[in-house]
């Protein structure tokens, strides 16, 4: 990634769209807690 970290290949990768993930740029499910709706 642009931060120099490696990304393990997985079947699916979910990117954060709500902006509140503690694991950006990846989704950690925080959107459920804050009520984010796309």
N, C-alpha and C positions, 0 to 999 in steps of 0.2 A: 504494500500500500504506500501512499505518499508519506506516511509517518515512519517508514522503514521497517514496519512490522510485517511478518509473513502471515499469510492467510491460508489456513488449512482448507483443502478442497473438501467440500461436503455435497450432499445431495441437493440441499436447499440452503440459501442464504437470504436472510431478511434484513433489509435496511430500514433504519429508523426514519419515520416521516413526521413524528410528533415533536421531535427535538428534545425529548426529556430522557432518553436512554442513558444509562450510566456506562454503556458499552458502545458508544458511537464509533463508527457509523452504523453499527448493527443494532437491531431491535432486541430489547431485553424484556418486552412485555409491559413496560411502564405505561403505555398508552391505555391499557385497560384500567389502571388505577386513576388516571387523570381524566378519563372520559373522552379521549380524542376520537373524533369521528372523521373519516376521510370524505 
